Structure formats: C-alpha cells, structure tokens
Amino acid sequence: ISAFRTNRFSRIQDQDATIAQSFVLGTKERDNTFSQEVRLASDGGGKLRWLTGLYYYHGAIRDDFAVEAGPDFPTAIVRNTTGLDDSLVTTDSYAAFGQFTYYLTKQLSVTGGGRYTEDRKSDDRSVKGFLASAPYVVHPHASWSAFNPSATLNYQVTPSFLTYFSYRQGYKSGCFQTLLPGTAAIANRPFEPEEVNSYELGAKTSWFDDRLVVDVALFRADITNQQILRVTGPAVQTIDNAGATRDNGVDLSIVARPVPALRVNAAMTFQK
C-alpha cells in the first residue's frame, strides 16, 4: 500500500478580530508526505487468522508565519513592524505490527496484537522580529519509541448478539512547538508523547430481522502525558504535557428500519 500526498495552504487572518488595525497573521504551509505499508495475511480459513506487516512514513511540513503589527498594536515600539517564524518539521516513522484471532469455540474467540513504533523528528526554525525577545535559529531533533499491545475477547451469544471486552494501548508521538515559540529555549524543547490505556466492555445486537440494531459500550481511558494547549500570555500559546487524565463513559447507538424506505439513527455518549 503506497501513498503520496501534497497539500498547499495559505491564509491572511485578522487576529485581533476588531475594526482596529492591530495585527494580521499571514500563513503559508507546504506539506508533503509519503507512506509505504507491506502486509502479509492468512487466507481466513481454520481456527487461526492472522495479519502482520511493516510501515514507513516520511513527512515534511514547511510553515511560514508573518505577523504584521499595525498602527493600533498595543505596544508602541512594535507598531508597523513584522515578525517572522519559519520552520521545517521533518518526520520519519517506522513500525512493525501484527494481529491474530483464534477461535476457541464457534462462539468464543480471542484476538491479540501489538505494534512497535519508532519516530524521529527534527525542526529547522528561524524566528525574528517582535515575535521573539531576540532573533534565533534552532535545529532541535528528538526520537521516541513505543510498543503498544491489544487484546479482545469476543463471545457470540447468538448469531445476532455479540459481547466483547477489549484492552488497548495507544500512543501519540511527541513533537516541537508548531506556532510562534517566543524563545529559543521553548523552540528547542519538545513536548513528550501521549500514551493511553483503554478498556471497553460492550455488546452489538440485532433484532427483528435486522430492522433494529442496538450497540452499547462502557469505556474507560487512562491517559499519561496528555498533550494540551496552554495560553501563557497575549498571543502566546504552548503545547505541553499534562499529568494523568481519566476518561469514563458509555456509548449507545441505535439504527431502526421500521419500513424499507425509512432509516432512523440515534446516538448518545455520556462522558465524565
């Protein structure tokens, strides 16, 4: 499975959101990505079904920000000047993954899997003008790796009633500040990966010859180093890691087909 994608984005935005000529943000972004995935899978026969594979991703994102301070900018010395923030973030990601499903009986099956990921990132950044206390150029780089397992137990009570319990680990890579870091120290310091342990207990059911489908799931997620956006001052934003976060809830989905020409959907999530 091969993929290449390129995006171009540009915008001029009135950041002060008033009729005053305070400051305007100009953005130009160029994004090129390439990925390659190779899979090997069983034919689906017998009690054991499996899949394994390798994955590679390369991305290069060029962001050029120009902030123009107008005659109404709050700081007089900055008025009618321009601040520039240019960066090139390069990412290389490698992964190996696998998953199997084994049917203990016709009704009971267990699924297990795992993924090992290694991410390498670098940032070539130049900031000058009033966006920084002093102009700077930085070239930080960082790498992270993680192994994330998963397991699911399925029990087919009847052909139209499935229950399951699953456990999964998730991983979101770290990176560098993406918008207007005020100092070289902030631009040089990456934020760390976000990790999650999630649990789910649910049922998928079908009634009245599939005219009513009801799915329900109880879930819990324990998040470590959650990546959050902090507003630390006027027009100053920093991506940082929070401590531990817990998320609990229930999902309910209903699809009804009272007559062939009519379909009614309803969904609800309660989250705490």
N, C-alpha and C positions, 0 to 999 in steps of 0.2 A: 504494500500500500504506500504509494508515493504522493506527496503533496507539496506544492509550491504556491505561496500566496504573497501578494504585494498590495499594500494599501498606501494611499496618499490622502492627507488630511490637512486642511488649512482653515483658520478662523480668526476673525478680529472681533473681540468682545469688550464691551463697555463694562469694566469690572466694578465701578463704583455704583452702577445701577441708579444713577440720578441724572438730572439735567446738567449738573456741574461737569466741567472738563477736568476731571481729577486724574484718572489713569485708565489706559486701554491696554489689554493683553492681546498680543498677536502670537498665534501658534502655527507652526508648520511641523508636520510629522511625516516621516517616511518609514515604513515598516515592511521588512522582507523576512519571510520565514520559509524554512524547508524542513520536512519531516519524512522519515522512512521507517516503515514498520514491516517486519517479516514474521509471519505466523505459521505454525505447524499445529494441526488439529487432528483428532481422531475422527473416524467416519460416523460416530454416534451409535454404533452397534454395541450390544452387550451391556454388562452392568457398569462398565467404566467409560466415562467420556472425559476427554482432556484437551487442553489447549496450552501452548507455550509460545513465546515469541521474544523478539528483540525490538527496541525502539530507539530512534535517534532524532533529535530536534536541534535545529540551529535557527536562532533569531537575531536580527539586528534592527534596533529601533533608534532612529535619529530624531531627536526633539530639539527644536529651536524656538525659544520663547523670547519675545521682545516686549518689554513693559514700558510704555511711553507715559511719562508723568506730564500732565497738562498744567495750565496756569492756575488751576484750583487745587492742586495737590496740597495736602495738609502741611508738609514740610517745605518751607520756602526754598531752601538750598537745592532741593531736588527738582523743583519745577522746571518743565521744558527740557528734561533730560531723558535718556533712555537707558534701561537696564537690560542686559542680555544674559541668557542662560542657555548654553548649547551643550547637548550631551549625546553620546552614542553608547547605548547599553547593548552588549553582546552576550548571548546566552547559548551554551551548549549543554544539552541534556541527554543522558544515556540511561537506558532502563532495560531490565530483563524481567519477564513476568511469566506466570504460569497459573493454571487453574484446573481442577479436576472435580468431577461429580461421580460419586459411587452410590449405586442403588443397593442398599442393604436388603430391602424387600421391594415389591412392586409399589408400595405406598411410602416407604421411608428412604430418604436419600440424604447424603451429606456432601457438601461442597466446600472445598478448601482451596486457598490460593495465596499468592504473595507477589510482591513487586519490589525489586530493588532499583532505586533511582539515584543517580549522581548528577548534580547540577553544578555548572561552572559559569560564573558571570563576571563581567568586567564593565567599567564605566569610564569613558573618556569625557571629562566635563570641564567647561570653561565658563566662569561667571564673572561678570564685570559690570561696572556702572553702580547705581544705587541699590541693586539687589543684594550686595554683599558689603560687609564692613570694610573689606579690602578685596581687590580683584584676586582671583585664584584659579589655578588649573590643577586638577587632581586626576589620578588614574587608579582608583581602587579596584581590587578584584577579590573574589571570595568563592568558596565552593562548599557544598553541602551534600550529604548523602543520607539515605533512609531506606529501611526495609519495612514494608507495610503488609502484614498478613490479613487474611479474611477467612471467615468460616460461617457456613449457613447450614442449618438443619431443617429439612422440609418433610412434612407429613401430609400426604394426600388422603384426607379422611374419606372423601367420596370423590368421584370424578369432577364434581362442581364445588368442592370445599377443600382449600389448601391452607394449612397453617405453617408458620415458619418462625425461626429465631435466627438472627444473624449478628455477628460481631465483625467490625471492620476498623482498620486503622487508616487514617488519611494524612496527607502531607501536602503542604503548600510551600513552595520554595521561598527563601528569603531573597532580598534584592537591595537596591540602593534607592535613595530618595529620588522621586520622579518629577518633583516640581519645586523649583526655587529654593534650594537649601541656602540659608543665609551665611554660613561659614564653611570653610574648608573642612573643619572637623566634622560637621554634620554630613557633608557630602561624602567624606571618606568612610563613615561608619555605616555598615549595612544593618538592616533590621533582619531578625532571625526567622527561620521557617516556623510556620504554624502547623501544629500536629493535633489530630483529633482521634479519640476513641469513641466509636459509635455503636450503640446497641439498638436492636429493633425486634419487636415481637408483634406479629400481625397475622391476618387472615385475608385470603382472597376467595370470594364466594360468588356463585352464580345461581339464580333462582328462576323458576317458571320458564324453562327452556331458553335461558339466556336473555330473557326480557328484563331482568333486574340483576345488575351486577353491583355488589357492595364490597368494598375493600376498606379495611381498618388496620391501623398500625399504631402502636405505642413506641416512642423513641426517646433515646437519651444520648447526648453527646457531651463528652468531656474534652475541652479544648485547652491546649497548652500553648503559651506564647501567641495568643490571638493577635493578628495584625490589625491595628486600628489607626485611624487618622486623628492626630491631635492638632488642635488650633492653639498655637502658643503665643500668638500676637497678631496685630493687624496685618493681614495678607501673608501670615506665616503659618504654614502647615507642615507637619512632620508625620511620616508613617513610623509607627513604633510598635513594640510588643507589650501587650497587657499580661497580667498574670494568668491565673486559671479561671476558666469560664465553664459553666454548666448550662446545658440547654435541654429541657424536657418538654414533651408534648404528645399530642395524638393527632393523627391524620384520618379523615373519613372522606371517602369518595363514593358517590352513588351515580349510576347510569341506568336510566329507565327507558324502555321502549314499549309504551303501552299499546301502540299500533305501529305497523311497519314504517309509516311515513313520519313518525314523530319520535324524537330523541330528546330526553331531558337529562341534563347534567347538574349535579350538585356536589360541592366540595367544601370541606371545613378543616381548618387547622387551629388547634389551641396550643399555644407555646408559652413556656414560662422559663 
